[in-house]
Amino acid sequence: MKKMMLIALCAFLAPVASLYADGIGGTYTCEGKNPNGSGRYQGTVVISGDANSGYTFNWTIGESQYSGTGTLSGDTLTVDWGEPDPVVYKVKDDGAVLKGKWGPGGKGRETLTRQ
């Protein structure tokens, strides 16, 4: 019985472990909305690193540059970018799309789409 439970657990976890086998690193287009309602923005984000060592984020929004570091837990990627509230992304489509919330109360929205 224990052996069957272990086999079932491994079968369940194997797809999760390989979900981001290709990693989420790369260049993404970025579209977002500020949490205070002041407007929308567009730009690019370069993500480097991996799930073991952590991810580095470099945003270019207009003429502004931002950077941060992220950790992945399951399908949730939390990025510290030096502000009180992190950006929290849900990883979709094997890393091709990241849907994020940021700012006070998570009212800001950001979508990253792999180029």
NORGI-V95336 format. One record per helix or strand. SS is the DSSP state (H for helix, E for strand). FROM is the first residue (numbers start at 0). TO is the last residue. If there is no record, write none. Layout:
SS_FROM_TO / SS_FROM_TO
//
This chain:
H_1_17 / E_25_32 / E_39_49 / E_53_60 / E_63_72 / E_75_79 / E_86_91 / H_92_94 / E_96_101 / H_103_105 / E_107_113
//
